[in-house]
Amino acid sequence: MTPVDQGEIMAGRGSDPDFVEALARGLDILSCFGERRPRMTLTEVAAATGLARPTARRLLLTLRELGYVRADDGAFALTPQVLRLGMSYVGALGLWDIARPHLEGLVAQTGESSSMSQLDGSDIVYVARVSVPKIITLRVEIGTRFPAARTSQGKVLLAALPPDTLHETLSRPSRAGLPPFLPRDPAELEEELLTVRARGWALADEELAPGIRSVAAPVRDGTGQVRAAMNVTVHAAETSVDVLVGEHLPRLLRTAGDVSAEWALWQSRPHTEVRADPVTPIRSSRQ
């Protein structure tokens, strides 16, 4: 991937006078690491981000000081502390605490992996997952990105967008880092999304990768807006579309409805935090 290509998937540069370029460059550094490039030299990082070597070096050393990267044998790698950035977001939503027992229950019923994702640009990003040990062609974990239009969860999330927002979202380049797909006919995709919106679920049959078949349903917040999607993923050689839709989908729809209901209750809870006044130590005196 050339620096120009990589630059296309990095955070866009803002025009606001308060925009902090150094912060954006630091995020570019974190974003250039991935499954295919878990360890990178200074030269590789500079090339991937389009930054000058001295700038990349200062940013890497700053991130190392903060604990987000480590240096080993002349190469840099992310540390687990990076997970705190994403998990803070998920935790603030309350999604994981609510969804976890439901995902586990769904997996126990189906014997298949289940995940939740949210939309970020034209990609989905996995925010929760309960998996079973099966061989699949793509590795999935928290934070994994896939092009939304090629996944069942992505179709559910795209179908919930207003038309103007949908067109703008699909015009953004994917940041999933996967080989480019053949573009879908916009009219065909729009027609499919209309169907998804009407029936309340979506199917992706080996559209993301050979052997991967999934069905997804929406997860709504307290206002009824679709904020996430939940899926069941199967291996195409083991599970037919009829079984996926006829047996797994009804369980998925019930589970997604339960998660939506609990999330709505969680969001409506009367809850606030106040800073406690410092406790004044009690002094004893002897007469």
C-alpha positions in Angstrom: 0.0 0.0 0.0 1.5 3.3 -1.0 1.5 6.4 1.3 -1.2 8.0 -0.9 -3.4 4.9 -0.6 -2.9 4.8 3.2 -3.6 8.5 3.5 -7.0 7.9 1.9 -8.0 5.7 4.8 -6.6 7.9 7.6 -8.6 10.5 9.5 -9.4 13.4 7.3 -7.7 16.8 8.0 -10.0 19.3 9.5 -10.5 22.9 8.5 -11.5 24.2 11.9 -9.0 26.7 13.4 -8.9 24.7 16.6 -8.0 21.5 14.7 -4.9 19.9 16.3 -2.7 18.4 13.5 -0.3 16.7 16.0 -3.2 14.7 17.5 -4.5 13.7 14.1 -1.0 12.5 13.2 -0.7 10.5 16.4 -4.0 8.7 15.6 -2.7 8.1 12.1 0.3 6.2 13.7 -2.1 4.0 15.8 -4.3 3.3 12.7 -1.5 2.1 10.5 -0.9 -1.0 12.5 -3.1 -4.0 11.9 -3.3 -7.8 11.5 -1.1 -7.7 8.4 1.3 -5.3 10.0 1.5 -5.9 13.7 5.1 -4.8 13.9 6.6 -2.0 11.9 10.0 -0.2 11.7 10.2 3.6 11.9 10.7 3.7 8.1 7.6 1.5 7.5 5.5 3.7 9.8 6.7 6.8 8.1 5.9 5.3 4.7 2.5 4.0 5.8 1.4 7.4 7.2 3.1 9.7 4.7 4.9 11.4 7.6 8.6 12.5 7.6 10.8 10.2 9.6 11.6 12.8 12.3 7.9 13.5 12.8 7.0 9.8 12.9 9.9 9.1 15.3 8.7 11.9 17.8 5.1 10.6 17.6 6.2 7.0 18.2 8.3 7.9 21.1 5.5 9.9 22.6 3.1 7.0 22.2 5.6 4.7 23.8 6.0 7.1 26.7 2.2 7.0 27.1 2.1 3.2 26.9 0.3 2.8 23.6 3.2 1.3 21.6 6.4 -0.6 22.6 9.7 -0.8 20.8 11.5 -4.2 20.4 14.5 -5.1 18.2 14.1 -2.0 16.1 10.4 -2.4 15.5 7.3 -0.9 17.0 4.0 -2.6 18.0 0.8 -1.6 19.7 0.2 -2.5 23.4 -3.0 -3.8 25.0 -3.5 -0.3 26.3 -4.9 0.7 22.9 -7.9 -1.4 23.7 -8.9 1.0 26.4 -9.7 3.6 23.7 -12.3 1.4 22.0 -13.6 -0.2 25.2 -14.2 3.1 26.8 -16.6 3.9 23.9 -18.4 0.5 24.2 -18.6 0.8 28.0 -20.1 4.3 27.8 -22.9 2.9 25.7 -23.6 0.1 28.1 -23.9 -2.3 25.2 -21.4 -4.9 26.2 -22.8 -5.4 29.7 -26.3 -5.7 28.3 -25.5 -7.8 25.2 -23.1 -10.3 26.7 -25.5 -12.7 28.4 -27.8 -12.5 25.4 -25.0 -13.2 22.9 -23.9 -16.1 25.0 -27.4 -17.5 25.1 -27.9 -17.2 21.4 -24.6 -19.0 20.7 -25.6 -21.8 23.1 -28.9 -22.2 21.1 -27.4 -22.0 17.6 -23.9 -23.4 18.1 -22.7 -20.6 15.9 -20.7 -17.4 16.5 -22.6 -14.1 17.1 -21.4 -10.5 17.0 -22.5 -7.0 17.3 -21.2 -4.1 15.2 -21.8 -0.4 14.6 -21.4 1.8 11.5 -18.2 3.9 11.1 -18.1 5.5 7.7 -18.7 2.9 5.0 -17.5 0.1 7.3 -18.8 -1.8 10.2 -16.7 -2.1 13.4 -17.2 -5.1 15.7 -18.0 -4.0 19.3 -19.0 -7.3 20.9 -18.5 -10.9 20.0 -19.0 -14.4 21.3 -17.4 -17.0 19.1 -17.2 -20.8 18.7 -14.0 -22.6 17.5 -14.7 -23.1 13.8 -12.4 -22.6 10.8 -13.4 -19.5 8.8 -11.6 -17.6 6.1 -11.6 -14.2 7.9 -10.4 -13.5 11.4 -12.9 -11.4 13.5 -12.2 -9.7 16.8 -13.3 -6.6 18.6 -12.4 -3.6 16.4 -12.3 -5.6 13.2 -13.6 -3.6 10.2 -15.4 -4.9 7.1 -17.1 -3.0 4.2 -20.7 -2.5 5.4 -22.3 -3.2 2.0 -20.8 -6.7 1.9 -22.0 -7.8 5.4 -25.4 -8.6 6.9 -24.8 -6.3 9.8 -23.7 -3.6 7.5 -26.8 -3.9 5.4 -29.0 -3.6 8.5 -27.2 -0.4 9.6 -27.1 1.1 6.1 -30.8 0.4 5.6 -31.6 2.6 8.7 -29.9 5.7 7.2 -31.9 8.5 5.5 -31.3 8.5 1.7 -28.9 11.5 1.7 -26.9 10.1 4.5 -26.8 6.7 2.8 -25.3 8.1 -0.4 -22.7 10.2 1.5 -21.8 7.2 3.6 -21.3 4.8 0.7 -19.1 7.4 -1.1 -16.5 7.2 1.6 -13.6 4.8 1.0 -13.4 1.7 3.2 -10.8 1.6 5.9 -11.0 -2.2 6.3 -7.7 -2.8 4.6 -9.1 -5.7 2.5 -8.5 -6.2 -1.2 -10.8 -4.1 -3.3 -14.2 -5.6 -4.2 -16.0 -5.3 -7.5 -18.4 -2.3 -7.0 -22.0 -3.2 -6.6 -24.6 -1.6 -8.8 -26.0 1.3 -6.7 -29.6 0.7 -7.8 -29.4 -3.0 -6.9 -27.9 -2.2 -3.5 -30.6 0.5 -2.8 -33.3 -2.0 -3.7 -31.9 -4.6 -1.4 -31.7 -2.1 1.5 -35.3 -1.2 0.9 -36.2 -4.9 1.4 -34.0 -5.1 4.5 -35.7 -2.0 6.0 -39.1 -3.5 5.3 -38.5 -7.0 6.7 -36.2 -6.1 9.5 -33.2 -8.3 8.8 -30.5 -8.9 6.2 -28.6 -11.8 4.7 -25.1 -11.9 3.3 -24.4 -15.1 1.4 -20.6 -15.4 0.7 -20.4 -11.8 -0.2 -17.6 -10.9 2.1 -15.5 -14.0 1.6 -16.0 -17.6 0.3 -17.6 -19.8 2.9 -19.0 -17.1 5.1 -22.8 -16.8 5.4 -24.6 -14.6 8.0 -27.9 -13.1 8.9 -28.3 -9.9 11.0 -31.0 -8.0 12.9 -31.1 -4.4 14.2 -30.5 -3.4 17.8 -32.3 -0.2 18.7 -31.8 2.4 21.5 -34.4 4.0 23.7 -35.7 6.3 20.9 -36.2 3.4 18.5 -33.2 4.3 16.3 -31.0 1.5 15.0 -27.7 2.0 16.7 -26.1 -1.5 16.2 -26.6 -4.8 14.5 -26.4 -8.4 15.7 -25.6 -11.4 13.6 -25.3 -15.2 13.4 -22.4 -16.3 11.2 -22.1 -19.9 9.8 -19.9 -21.8 7.4 -21.6 -22.2 4.1 -20.5 -25.7 3.7 -22.2 -26.7 7.0 -25.3 -24.6 7.1 -27.7 -23.8 4.2 -29.5 -20.5 3.8 -32.8 -22.3 4.6 -31.4 -23.4 8.0 -29.9 -20.1 8.7 -33.1 -18.2 7.9 -35.6 -20.8 9.1 -34.0 -21.8 12.4 -31.3 -19.3 13.4 -33.0 -16.1 12.3 -36.1 -16.4 14.6 -33.7 -16.8 17.6 -31.6 -13.9 16.5 -34.7 -11.6 16.1 -35.8 -12.5 19.6 -32.4 -11.9 21.1 -31.9 -8.6 19.3 -35.3 -7.5 20.5 -34.4 -8.4 24.1 -31.1 -6.5 23.9 -32.9 -3.4 22.5 -35.5 -3.5 25.3 -32.8 -3.8 28.0 -30.7 -1.1 26.4 -33.7 1.3 26.3 -34.2 0.7 30.0 -30.5 1.2 30.8 -30.5 4.5 28.9 -33.6 5.7 30.7 -32.3 5.0 34.2 -32.2 7.9 36.6 -28.5 8.0 37.3 -26.0 10.8 38.0 -22.7 11.1 39.8 -21.6 13.8 42.1 -18.2 14.4 43.5 -18.1 13.6 47.2 -16.9 16.3 49.5 -13.6 15.4 51.1 -14.0 13.8 54.5 -12.8 16.0 57.3 -10.7 13.8 59.6 -12.1 13.6 63.2 -9.6 14.6 65.8 -9.8 13.1 69.2 -8.5 14.8 72.2 -7.8 13.6 75.6 -8.9 15.5 78.6 
